[in-house]
Amino acid sequence: MNANQIVTMVLRMVMRRLVNRSVNAGLNKALGPTHRATREEMSQAERSQDQSARQAGRRARQAARMVRRMTRF
């Protein structure tokens, strides 16, 4: 492995992290503010809706991880 290949490899790793971070930041910005009411301030319907939204988010993150693993090769 020569120096050019090592530099290219390191540069790709850094760029991948930067792109992932910026995509995540953009999604967080697009999804709106992160302020949520506390559980005491929520009604029962709001609590159940919040719980289902959290579960959907977990499933989406898990699916994204699985797709990344499958498309690696």
N, C-alpha and C positions, 0 to 999 in steps of 0.2 A: 504494500500500500504506500503510495507516494504522498507527499505533503499536500498536493492539490486535492486528492481524494479525501483526505482527512479534513481539510478546511471545508470542502463541499458538504461532507457529512455533518459536521458541527453546525454549519450555516443552515442546513435543512432542519436539523433538530430545533434550533432557535426559532426559525421562521414558523415551524409547525406550532410551537407553543404560543408564539405571538398571535398567530391567526386564530387559534382556538380561543385564546383569552379575549380577543376582540369580538369574535362571534358571540361568545357568551355574554360579554358586556352589552353588545347590541341587542341581544334577545331580552336581557333583563331590562334594558331601557325601554324597549318596545312594549313589554308586558305591563308597564306602569309602575306606580309606586309600590314599595314593599310594606307600607304601613298596614298592619292588620289589627283588628280589634282583639282584645284579650278574650279568653273563653268566658269570663264572667259577663262581658258586655254582649256576647252573642246569644241569640235565641237558639232553641234546639234545632230548628231548620237550618240556621246559618252554620251551626257546628257540624251537622251532618254533611252539608254542602262543602264546607272547608275540608273535612276529612276525605270526602270522595275526590276533591281536587288534588289533595296531597297524594293520594293513591295513584291517581292518573299521572301525576308528575313523576312519581317513582317508576311507574310502568314505562313511561316515555323515555326516561333516562336509561332504564335497563334495556329497552329495545334499541336505543342508540348505541349502547355499548356492544350489544350482540351484533349489530350491523357492522360496526367498526372492526370487530374481531373477524367476521366472515369476509370482509372485503380487504383484509390485510394482504392476502396472498394472490 
